[in-house]
Amino acid sequence: MPKKTPYDRIPLVPTIIAEAICSQPYTGAEWSEGTLSPTDISKVEVVRQKMTPAQIQEFSDLCEQKCRAAYEADAKWMVKCARAKSNRGRDQLYV
């Protein structure tokens, strides 16, 4: 069994967050009101609906790789997410 790294001990699971994002209708809620037009939101939602399970898994794996690399590089944004005392870190990853 491989030894767990500090990243493996954080309470965030980027793959689950990525899969959840792909399974929910896109509303553009992570942007300030008025930043995206309804047309832009609709375009993203159309693409999201066309994602295959393989594409969702690929997106999920990519999110995991990027978060792991950011944490191991001590990227300020990722460390802040990982050390959040509440759901703020998870919510930031959703964005």
Secondary structure, 3 states (H helix, E strand, C coil): CCCCCCHHHCCCCHHHHHHHHHCCCCCCCCCCCCCCCHHHHHHHHHHHHCCCHHHHHHHHHHHHHHHHHHHHCCCHHHHHHHHCCCCHHHHHHHC
